[in-house]
Amino acid sequence: MKSPFKKISDVFQPNYSVNFSIQKPDGSILLTLTDTAGVAVKRFISSTQWRDQQQLERLITSLQLSLAIERGELSDVRQLTQMQAMLR
């Protein structure tokens, strides 16, 4: 199985610098995505989310959706919304 951290990094690089930092003893981490304009996303990821493949996929889709909304990319938002509906 591919590392969840590598999987997240592979999805968002080269558009974003991906940084993980351990935040809490329960295994939660802080994910920071940074682009040329600065920090694009900061999100806490629970140990359950990064250890469970299905939850990890949902997290990645959620991040992609958030970024598409921020960038105003309506077609990407529609596509990601459809993908997210299929995962449920």
Secondary structure, DSSP 4 states (H G I P E B T S, - for coil): ---HHHHHHHHHTTTSEEEEEE-STTS-EEEEEEETTEEEEEEEE-HHHHHSHHHHHHHHHHHHHHHHHHHT-HHHHHHHHHHHHHH-
